[in-house]
Amino acid sequence: MNETEGKLDDGYNCERCRNKGFLYTMADDGEILSSNCPDCYKARTSLRLLKNSGLENKSFENFAVKSDWQGGLLRTVKEFAADASGKWLFICGQSGCGKTHLCTAALREIIFTQNKAVRILKWVEGSRELKAAVNDDGYARAADIYKGAEVLYIDDMFKGGGSAVSNADLRLSFELLDYRYLKGLTTVISSEFSFDNILRADEAVAGRIRERAGQYLLHVKKDSNKNQRL
């Protein structure tokens, strides 16, 4: 039964379960049991999460490079993905320049090469839900899902609050990022807010991003010509 080929077609190839996603074992009484394949369970769960978030088709291969600045971004993000363990990637600046595409491509590379469990926090929806539940009994459990994820992607951090970062957003971002900073957990962040804007809003948040991201702190200057959606 373990030798039979599976039909999963998410792009991940697992020799151990032969793309079934699970393995069979036999109990002492002869009952046949099944369990998730340890070699691909986290990767396949993460790939499903990307698909459910509408991000499954964004890869390094289909990132359009039409200018030198795009080529530079692509090379640096590829370097991050190849050596991402415990590091942070922070891409900020111009809307529509490909920040989400490159961040997602980095996640895909990490999933396929490291079999990591990824969590995605889309800031507009996710932060609203967390902030609304801050006084509820389930808040800590909900926040811990993101705080302790092996790899966390925060998409469009601080978006939705206008041109200024609210105190509630700063408190939430500090709670999430401080935990991950202390634990050395791989973190990917995109934001339309420049690093300087975040620095002016809160030095504690900016300092953690700067230290952990290092050479992978990337800023695309505001320029409507770089908005690929237009």
C-alpha positions in Angstrom: 0.0 0.0 0.0 2.9 2.4 0.7 4.4 1.6 -2.7 1.3 2.8 -4.6 1.5 6.2 -6.3 -0.5 9.1 -5.0 -2.4 11.7 -7.0 -1.3 14.9 -5.3 -0.3 17.5 -7.9 0.8 20.5 -5.9 4.3 20.5 -7.4 6.0 18.9 -4.4 7.5 15.5 -5.0 7.9 13.2 -2.0 9.6 9.8 -2.6 8.7 8.5 0.8 4.9 8.7 0.5 4.9 8.7 -3.3 2.8 11.8 -3.3 -0.1 10.4 -1.3 0.5 12.7 1.6 0.3 9.9 4.2 1.9 6.5 5.2 0.3 3.2 6.2 1.4 1.3 9.3 0.0 -1.9 10.8 -0.9 -2.2 14.5 -0.2 -5.2 16.6 -3.8 -6.4 16.1 -3.5 -6.2 12.3 -5.4 -3.0 11.9 -4.1 -0.8 9.1 -3.5 2.8 10.2 -2.6 5.9 8.3 -0.7 9.0 9.3 0.6 12.2 7.7 3.9 11.8 5.9 6.6 13.5 8.0 8.7 14.3 4.9 6.1 16.4 3.2 3.2 17.2 5.6 4.4 20.7 6.5 5.4 21.6 3.0 2.1 20.5 1.5 0.1 22.3 4.3 2.1 25.5 3.5 1.4 25.1 -0.2 -2.3 24.8 0.4 -2.1 28.0 2.5 -0.5 29.8 -0.4 -3.2 28.6 -2.7 -6.0 29.6 -0.4 -4.4 33.0 -0.1 -4.3 33.4 -3.9 -0.5 33.4 -4.0 0.3 29.9 -5.4 1.3 31.1 -8.9 4.0 33.6 -7.8 7.5 32.3 -8.3 11.0 33.4 -9.1 10.6 32.0 -12.6 7.6 34.2 -13.6 8.8 37.4 -12.0 9.1 39.8 -14.9 12.5 41.6 -15.0 12.3 44.6 -17.4 14.7 46.9 -15.6 17.9 46.7 -13.6 16.2 47.5 -10.3 13.9 44.5 -10.7 16.9 42.3 -11.5 18.6 43.5 -8.3 15.6 42.8 -6.2 15.3 39.3 -7.7 19.0 38.4 -7.1 18.9 39.6 -3.5 15.6 37.8 -2.6 17.0 34.6 -4.2 20.0 34.9 -1.9 17.8 35.3 1.1 15.7 32.2 0.2 18.8 30.1 -0.2 20.0 31.1 3.3 16.8 32.0 5.1 17.2 30.1 8.3 16.5 32.5 11.2 16.9 35.5 8.9 14.3 38.2 7.9 13.4 39.7 4.6 11.9 43.2 4.5 10.7 44.7 1.2 9.1 48.2 1.4 8.2 51.1 -0.8 6.4 51.6 -4.1 3.0 50.0 -4.5 2.8 47.5 -7.4 6.5 47.0 -7.7 6.4 43.2 -7.0 6.9 43.1 -3.3 4.3 40.4 -2.6 5.4 38.4 -5.7 9.0 38.2 -4.5 8.1 37.5 -0.9 5.8 34.7 -2.0 8.5 33.3 -4.3 10.9 33.3 -1.4 8.3 31.4 0.7 7.9 28.8 -2.1 11.7 28.2 -2.3 11.8 27.8 1.5 8.9 25.4 1.5 10.4 23.2 -1.3 13.9 23.1 -0.1 13.4 23.1 3.7 10.0 21.6 4.3 9.0 24.4 6.6 5.6 25.3 8.0 4.5 28.8 6.8 1.9 31.1 8.2 0.6 34.2 6.3 -0.7 37.3 8.0 -2.4 39.6 5.5 -2.2 42.7 7.6 -5.5 44.4 6.5 -7.7 41.5 7.5 -5.6 39.7 10.0 -4.5 42.6 12.1 -8.1 43.8 12.3 -9.3 40.5 13.6 -6.4 40.3 16.2 -6.9 43.8 17.4 -10.7 43.3 17.7 -10.1 40.2 19.9 -7.3 41.6 22.1 -9.5 41.5 25.2 -11.0 38.1 24.4 -9.9 34.8 26.0 -8.9 33.4 22.6 -6.6 36.3 21.7 -3.4 34.8 23.0 -4.0 31.5 21.2 -4.7 33.3 17.9 -1.6 35.5 18.3 0.6 32.6 19.2 -0.2 31.0 15.8 1.7 33.8 14.1 4.3 34.5 16.8 5.6 30.9 16.9 5.3 30.0 13.2 8.4 28.4 11.7 8.2 30.9 8.9 5.9 34.0 9.1 5.0 36.2 6.1 3.4 39.6 7.0 1.9 40.9 3.8 1.4 44.7 3.5 2.3 45.5 7.1 0.6 48.7 8.4 -1.6 49.0 5.3 -5.2 50.1 5.9 -4.5 52.8 8.5 -3.9 55.7 6.1 -0.6 57.6 6.0 0.2 57.2 9.7 0.8 54.0 11.8 -1.7 53.7 14.6 -0.7 52.9 18.2 -2.7 49.7 18.0 -0.8 48.6 14.9 2.5 49.4 16.5 1.6 47.4 19.6 0.6 44.4 17.5 3.6 44.5 15.3 5.9 44.8 18.3 4.3 41.8 20.0 4.7 39.6 16.9 8.2 40.8 15.9 9.7 41.0 19.3 8.9 37.3 20.0 10.3 36.3 16.6 13.3 38.5 17.1 14.1 36.8 20.4 13.5 33.3 19.1 15.4 33.8 15.8 12.5 32.7 13.6 12.5 33.3 9.8 10.3 36.2 9.0 9.2 37.8 5.7 7.6 41.3 5.6 6.3 43.5 2.8 5.1 47.0 3.4 4.3 50.2 1.5 5.6 52.1 4.5 9.3 53.0 4.1 11.8 51.9 6.8 12.3 55.6 7.7 8.6 56.0 8.3 8.5 53.0 10.5 11.6 54.3 12.3 9.9 57.6 13.0 6.8 55.8 14.3 8.6 53.3 16.6 12.3 52.8 17.0 11.8 49.5 18.8 10.0 47.9 15.8 12.3 49.4 13.2 15.4 48.4 15.2 14.4 44.7 15.3 13.7 44.8 11.6 17.0 46.4 10.8 19.1 44.1 12.9 17.4 40.8 11.7 17.0 41.8 8.0 20.5 43.3 7.6 21.4 43.1 3.9 17.9 41.9 3.1 16.2 45.2 4.0 15.1 46.4 0.6 13.5 49.7 -0.3 11.9 50.5 -3.6 11.7 54.3 -3.9 8.3 55.8 -4.7 8.0 56.1 -8.5 4.7 55.4 -10.3 6.7 54.1 -13.3 7.6 51.1 -11.1 4.0 50.2 -10.5 3.6 47.1 -12.6 -0.2 47.1 -12.1 -0.4 50.4 -14.1 
